[in-house]
Amino acid sequence: MSRKEDFFNIITEGYKCKGDYLTFGSAILDGETLKDAFVNVPLKTLNRHGLIAGATGTGKTKSLQVMAENLSEKGVPVLLMDIKGDLSGLAQPSPGHKKIDERHEAIGLPFEAKKFPVELLSISEQDGVRLRATISEFGPVLLSRILDLTEAQSGIVSIIFKYCDDNKLPLLDLKDFKKILQFATAEGKEELQAEYGRISTMSTGAILRKLVEIEQQGGDLFFGERSFDVKDLVRQDEDGKGVISILRLTDIQDKPKMFSTFMLQLLAEIYSTFPEQGDSGKPELVIFIDEAHLIFKEASKALMSQIESIVKLIRSKGIGLFFVTQNPKDIPEDVLAQLGLKVQHALRAFTAKDRKAIKLASENYPDTEYYDVDESLTQLGIGEAFVSALNEKGIPTPLAATMMRAPMSRMDVLSDKELKQLIDNSRLYYKYNEDIDRESAYELLNEKIESINEKEEVEKKKKEASKSTRSSSRSGRKSTRMNPILKVVTSATFIRGVLGILKRVM
């Protein structure tokens, strides 16, 4: 048996699936695409998370698009983070191309142009279904970790939440939280300290500065009502295809704090909301996080710990997480160790540091006698990638350099007219894009402060009136009190004596 035949058998056996699966493409050996040597990934293992990595222009986004399409066809809902703005084309079929036909002929798969059900979401000023969450939904622990607060500052946040719960003050948006912080160190200082202990003005000032930082990155748009129900991410269209929700983030690349805040809240909400799924035949939802390094870029140790915990636990809810980035080193090791599927596109070695990074990346893959992995990583063409997955028994599959299949949908953005039509046809747009500003902590505290000020004004006037009365009384007493000499001169005895003398003289 030749080397080529031996490799073909290893691939077909290693990627054989009894249950439902996704076909990524066909294996490559010595620069030749082996027709029908399909690289299949079991649908049931996609909640074990994954990584799509590679240098700019090597085909990462198209691999993401292919996976999203195939998941949708299998009835699995998908959430995509579209930071570069090039994923909206999923809503329209591919126009086709000669090179696409040639690629699929080499792979051994027929090509069919299709469009997929797409919902556009937004956490910024871009058009789309508005995703919001309230301050109360974050809770004191998660909010403190996002703001990277000290232990003392976190304690104050917990006190603030407790006070608001006890006094029925809804914390909905940033202005609510800022107002209660100001209240805690001014008009309400004595009340809070009497009930919950001393609150440092210096600490509340530091918390306020952190809130302003989040606010400047768009937090005022994200925090508030109506809260997005994560169950609306898990939908199918009338044909049974999973809805692909695309979160438009092209204007948030320079706001990593806001992005990581949103992602952590979303994952925490999904984890707390979705039921345990157990070992099912397919994931409940698959989330692709493009430019994943933005999540970890400015994450504190506490925030990183929270992310790692959620990544480890959320798969039991049937949720698959896929991180898309340029280099595997962008992902923390503890997170990288949790990723069962790896799709590694080409890496570029322009410097000695790059070569070391490639050598390190090659060690993430199973040993193989068919590839010199660190060398091959620099020689993969566009739309080619090393694939390492888990089979249905959870065992790593053989490493396969793969000619990836082409997307069935458009590999380009939608026009403004197409985007508007997509948004106009959305069933969720009018549900979540209504501006709601109901009475909450901000308004209730303003009323309370006004009441306190009125009481203080009344007390002040009472004190002034009382002071004025006492002053007037003292003045009256002073005016009626006679000089001792005058008192003697005007006394009846003195007058009678003087009159008697005058009479005698006269």
Summary of the structure (lengths in Angstrom):
residues: 506
radius of gyration: 36.1
end to end distance: 166.1
largest distance: 166.1
contacts: 1613
relative contact order: 0.18
helix: 50%
strand: 15%
